[in-house]
Amino acid sequence: MAEVKLKDCYSARELIDYLSPLDRERWPRGHYVFRGQPCASYGLAPAAYRTNSFFTPNNMLGRLGKVQAQGQVFFEVQVLISFLEACDGSGIQVAGDSTELRQLLEQPDRYYIRPSEWPPKTVLPVLATAQHHGAPTCLLDWTRRSFVAAYFAASGALRSTQQQSHLAVWALNIHNHMAWENISLVKMPGGTSANLAAQAGVFTVSSIKATRGEHFESTALEYQEDVYRHQSEEQPGLIKMTLPVSEAGELLRLCSDLGVKGSVLFPGYEGAAREVNDYAYANLPNPFKNESFSGAK
């Protein structure tokens, strides 16, 4: 299998210059989407497929043994049901919600029997909203804007309570996504979520490659053949750019200079507060790395 193209950057300015959308030779318009991660060692696996987080299928169902394919579907259905019930309690309308969707989630037996058919297109708008507000789903976030990915890598690295040496920005070539076999590119209308629109967000989703009764173990996107099938030397399928975490503050400041900041990416009070906290993490000495500027948890 082909490998990820690696680009190690040593300064925030070097990474910003490398990511510049004005470089059409490196980044042909519409050919790549981007993802920022606070730790370069993290793989490209959606939250619902991870095993090292708190809210996972293993923690929820592991007492029953290894999680099987239908158990993975059960976990993801329960997350969506819980998310919609919480939105009901808050009086929040969710894009894509409907009576038909509620009935599907109440009676999902078809997908327990044929896990590879999950998730159906009907649930994608709700999945997208849940994903953009922190619920674990089978979607993996990407953005069409390279500097947005840089912002999330820098902000995440500064906020992280874990020790890491490098952050990462990934670039995925989607030019031939219609030929992918096991991965789908999901584009949702901007009205699905204000955050989605502001962040120019898109998603990838991988099929559950297991049948009912089989143990399900996800394959991170960087190990999937679809990603590399139509790449060329000039247009790699997947690029991983790294930067020392010590440069995260400067990267965040450069993103802000370019108009990519919390108040823009998270419209509303949440974004305004996030921008204040970003300023603190990027500019102030902070011996309590796990505390926000406001002291809130």
C-alpha positions in Angstrom: 0.0 0.0 0.0 1.2 3.5 -0.7 2.2 5.7 2.2 1.3 9.0 3.5 3.4 11.9 2.2 5.1 13.6 5.2 6.1 17.2 5.5 7.8 18.3 8.6 7.6 22.1 9.3 9.8 23.8 11.9 8.0 27.1 12.2 4.4 28.3 12.2 5.2 30.6 9.3 6.6 27.7 7.3 3.4 25.7 7.8 1.1 28.6 7.0 3.1 29.3 3.8 2.9 25.6 2.8 -0.8 25.5 3.4 -1.5 28.7 1.4 -4.5 28.2 -0.9 -2.8 30.6 -3.3 -0.4 27.8 -4.3 -2.6 26.2 -6.9 0.1 23.8 -8.1 0.2 22.2 -4.7 -3.5 22.7 -3.8 -5.6 22.7 -7.0 -9.0 24.2 -6.3 -11.4 21.7 -4.8 -8.9 18.8 -4.9 -8.1 18.6 -1.1 -9.8 18.8 2.2 -8.0 19.4 5.5 -8.0 18.3 9.1 -6.1 19.6 12.1 -5.2 17.4 15.0 -3.5 18.4 18.3 -1.2 15.4 18.3 0.7 14.1 15.3 0.5 10.5 16.6 -3.3 10.5 16.4 -4.7 8.5 13.5 -7.7 9.4 11.3 -10.4 7.5 13.1 -13.9 9.0 14.0 -14.8 9.3 17.6 -17.3 6.5 17.6 -14.6 4.0 16.4 -11.9 4.9 18.9 -11.0 2.7 21.8 -8.9 5.1 23.9 -11.6 7.6 24.8 -14.1 7.6 27.7 -17.4 7.3 25.7 -16.8 4.4 23.4 -18.5 1.1 22.4 -15.9 -0.8 24.4 -16.7 1.1 27.6 -20.5 0.8 27.0 -20.7 -2.8 25.8 -17.3 -4.3 26.6 -18.6 -6.2 29.6 -20.4 -8.4 27.0 -17.2 -9.3 25.3 -15.6 -7.9 22.1 -17.9 -5.5 20.4 -19.5 -7.0 17.3 -20.8 -5.2 14.2 -24.4 -5.0 15.4 -23.1 -3.7 18.8 -21.3 -0.9 17.0 -24.5 0.1 15.3 -26.4 -0.1 18.6 -23.9 2.3 20.2 -24.2 4.8 17.4 -28.0 4.6 17.4 -28.1 5.2 21.1 -25.8 8.3 20.8 -28.2 9.8 18.2 -31.3 9.0 20.3 -29.7 10.6 23.4 -28.6 13.6 21.3 -32.1 14.2 19.9 -33.7 13.7 23.4 -31.4 16.3 24.8 -32.2 18.7 22.0 -35.9 18.1 22.7 -35.3 19.0 26.3 -33.7 22.2 25.3 -36.3 23.1 22.7 -33.7 23.0 19.9 -34.7 22.0 16.3 -32.2 19.8 14.5 -31.8 19.9 10.8 -32.9 16.6 9.2 -35.0 15.5 12.2 -38.4 14.0 11.2 -41.0 11.5 12.3 -39.5 9.0 9.8 -36.0 9.4 11.3 -37.4 8.9 14.9 -39.1 5.7 13.7 -35.9 4.5 12.1 -33.9 5.0 15.3 -36.6 3.3 17.4 -36.6 0.3 15.1 -33.1 -0.1 13.6 -33.3 -3.9 13.3 -32.4 -3.7 9.6 -29.0 -2.3 10.5 -28.4 -4.7 13.3 -28.9 -7.5 10.7 -26.9 -5.7 8.0 -24.4 -3.5 9.7 -22.6 -2.6 6.5 -25.6 -0.5 5.5 -25.2 1.8 8.4 -25.4 4.8 8.4 -28.3 5.5 6.0 -28.4 8.9 4.2 -31.6 9.7 6.3 -29.5 10.2 9.5 -26.6 12.1 8.0 -27.9 15.6 8.7 -28.5 14.7 12.4 -25.1 13.0 12.5 -23.4 16.1 11.2 -25.0 18.3 13.8 -24.2 15.9 16.6 -20.6 15.6 15.3 -20.1 19.4 15.2 -21.2 19.7 18.8 -19.0 17.0 20.3 -21.0 13.8 20.3 -19.1 10.7 19.2 -20.2 9.6 15.7 -18.9 7.6 12.7 -18.2 10.9 10.8 -14.7 12.4 10.6 -14.5 16.2 10.3 -12.7 17.9 7.4 -12.7 21.4 6.1 -12.3 22.9 2.6 -10.1 25.6 4.1 -6.5 24.8 5.0 -6.1 27.6 7.5 -9.2 26.4 9.4 -7.5 23.0 9.9 -4.3 24.8 11.1 -6.4 26.7 13.6 -7.9 23.5 15.1 -4.5 21.9 15.3 -3.0 24.8 17.2 -6.0 25.5 19.4 -6.3 21.8 20.3 -2.6 21.4 21.1 -2.7 24.5 23.4 -5.7 23.2 25.2 -4.6 19.6 25.5 -3.7 18.3 29.0 -1.6 15.5 27.4 2.1 15.9 26.6 2.9 15.8 22.9 5.8 17.0 20.8 4.1 17.8 17.5 0.7 18.8 16.1 -0.5 17.8 12.6 -2.5 19.0 9.7 -3.7 16.4 7.2 -4.7 17.0 3.6 -6.9 14.4 1.9 -7.2 14.3 -1.9 -10.9 14.0 -2.8 -10.6 14.6 -6.5 -11.6 11.0 -7.3 -13.9 10.4 -4.3 -16.7 9.1 -6.5 -14.5 6.0 -7.2 -13.9 5.2 -3.5 -15.3 1.8 -2.5 -15.2 1.8 1.3 -15.2 5.5 2.1 -17.8 8.2 1.3 -17.4 11.9 1.2 -20.4 13.6 2.9 -21.3 17.2 2.0 -24.1 18.8 4.0 -26.0 22.1 3.3 -24.7 25.0 5.2 -28.0 25.4 6.9 -27.4 22.1 8.7 -25.3 23.8 11.3 -24.0 27.4 11.8 -20.6 25.8 12.8 -20.6 23.6 9.8 -21.1 26.6 7.5 -18.5 28.8 9.2 -15.9 26.1 9.2 -16.6 25.0 5.5 -17.0 21.5 6.9 -17.3 18.2 5.1 -17.1 14.6 6.4 -15.8 11.2 5.5 -17.6 8.1 6.7 -16.2 4.5 6.4 -18.5 1.5 6.1 -18.6 -1.1 8.8 -16.7 -3.9 7.2 -18.1 -6.7 9.3 -21.3 -8.8 9.3 -23.7 -9.5 12.2 -21.9 -11.6 14.8 -18.4 -10.6 13.7 -16.0 -8.6 15.8 -15.8 -5.0 14.5 -12.4 -3.3 14.5 -12.2 -0.1 12.5 -9.4 0.8 10.1 -8.1 4.3 10.3 -8.5 6.3 7.1 -4.7 6.5 6.5 -4.6 2.7 6.1 -7.5 2.4 3.6 -6.6 1.7 0.0 -9.2 4.1 -1.4 -7.2 7.0 -0.3 -4.2 6.1 -2.5 -5.8 4.4 -5.5 -5.8 7.4 -7.8 -2.9 9.4 -6.5 0.1 10.7 -8.4 3.5 12.0 -7.5 2.2 15.6 -7.9 -1.1 15.0 -6.2 -0.6 12.5 -3.2 -3.7 10.9 -1.8 -2.8 11.9 1.8 -0.4 14.5 3.2 0.6 14.8 6.8 2.2 18.1 7.9 3.7 18.3 11.3 4.8 21.2 13.5 6.4 21.3 17.0 3.8 22.1 19.6 6.1 24.9 20.9 5.0 26.8 17.7 1.3 26.3 18.4 0.8 29.8 19.9 2.4 31.5 17.0 0.3 29.4 14.6 -2.8 30.5 16.4 -1.7 34.2 16.1 -1.1 33.8 12.4 -4.5 32.2 11.9 -6.1 35.1 13.7 -4.2 37.6 11.5 -5.8 35.7 8.5 -9.2 36.1 10.0 -9.5 32.5 11.2 -10.4 32.6 14.9 -13.0 31.4 17.4 -15.5 34.1 16.9 -15.6 33.4 13.2 -15.6 29.6 13.3 -18.1 29.3 16.1 -20.8 32.0 15.5 -22.4 33.2 18.8 -21.4 33.4 22.4 -19.5 30.1 22.3 -17.1 31.5 19.7 -16.6 34.8 21.5 -15.6 32.9 24.7 -13.4 30.5 22.7 -11.5 33.4 21.2 -10.8 34.8 24.6 -9.5 31.4 25.8 -7.4 31.0 22.6 -5.8 34.4 23.3 -4.9 33.2 26.8 -3.4 29.9 25.7 -1.4 31.6 22.9 -0.1 34.6 24.8 -0.1 34.1 28.6 2.1 31.9 30.8 -0.2 29.1 32.0 1.1 26.7 34.6 -2.4 25.1 34.8 -2.7 23.8 31.3 -5.9 22.0 31.9 -7.8 25.1 33.1 -9.4 27.7 30.8 -8.8 31.4 31.0 -12.1 31.9 32.7 -11.5 29.1 35.2 -14.4 27.1 33.8 -14.0 23.4 33.2 
